[in-house]
């Protein structure tokens, strides 16, 4: 039973003297490393003209963008004014409080700046990055489960979990639902799309990722309780901040997929004059 399993989970993976290494931090590390490895393998298979140093720079930039963007978005959208009176706690990353929506925005902005610096094609690199991004989502949601946070509404289903911070009632393990949909299912879809050679039109993967993540997150919010300091929005009794922030991702994903069909694919990482392409590449 998951109830019995949860009570044996410890958010701290191991300690070295006074320093505690948490599963949440290891989840971020695993997500970044696996995404970088997938990007490298995809770049070789697609024959994208990008060096190891350039790819490394893009990955590091996106890692910084994810952390900064995720924290700032949480402070702005989920802080409920708390950080206005406690500004120094904005930097207390060890206390948690990260927003995936902000992480996506931060990664895209940082990646765009890095790509322009090195003369790389942003959408080509973005397409490769989002193929591996579900790995980070998978490990991150598992870490949420280990931490006993972001749990769902009460349920009488056999896989309901009793969380120590959620009262003496079985709840939807919404973290595991998200790990399955945003992690496993989304990864399978992205990898399946990437197997086609020549690659699909630029922006196909970015658009697909944003669209599916937005849909999955919007649906799961119906069984996941909103943050206590915010609650449901506009007195609806069902609309959450997660759903509000997911809606633009769905819209952007659709727009990106429509534009991708007109854009075609540039089989290289650097920007420059477009060579004549065979019709089959479109």
PyMOL commands that set and color helices and strands:
alter all, ss='L'
color gray80, all
select helices_A, chain A and resi 2-6+23-45+52-78+82-85+87-91+93-95+100-118+122-147+164-166+174-194+204-220+233-235+241-263+279-281
alter helices_A, ss='H'
color red, helices_A
select strands_A, chain A and resi 12-16+19-22+161-162+170-171
alter strands_A, ss='S'
color yellow, strands_A
deselect
rebuild
show_as cartoon
